[in-house]
Amino acid sequence: MEATEPWIIVRTFSHAMEAHMAVGLLEGEGIPARIRDAHLVTQDWLLSNAIGGVKLEVAESTVEAARAVLTALDAESRAQRAQTLQCPSCESPDIAVRTPTRLGTLAWIIGVVATGGLALIAMRPRNHCRACGRRWG
């Protein structure tokens, strides 16, 4: 790596901690990396979107290697998340997750406030196993 070699942004993050973890991973693989705008985002996190987030930079000669390491990390993270969500009864990974809509969430909040918290009892389970039919969460 030359002393005057330009640094290229390979990824941006909303939070500085994510960027620091990525730098640690890259440096562990022998790829020098640095972060830009972490202090600004840490001081005022609302500026993160305005300035384009926390930037992870690597030397131009190591861009492809850095992207390969980060892509492998993303694939591993997705695989781990997929393994962690499985039915507690039959351990099937064939799970349907109910995601609430904005209107549903608003109605739920109003119901909880109006009933003094009694609406929490009527909460529907979020997860449904397609294999055995169990509902939980």
Protein Blocks (a to p, Z undefined) as FASTA:
>chain_A
ZZklccddfbdcfbfklmmmmmmmmmmnopacddehklmmmmmmmlmmmnopaaddddfk
lmmmmmmmmmmmmmmmmmmmmmmpccfklopabdcdddddfklmmmmmmmmmmnoommmm
mpccfbdcfknopaeZZ
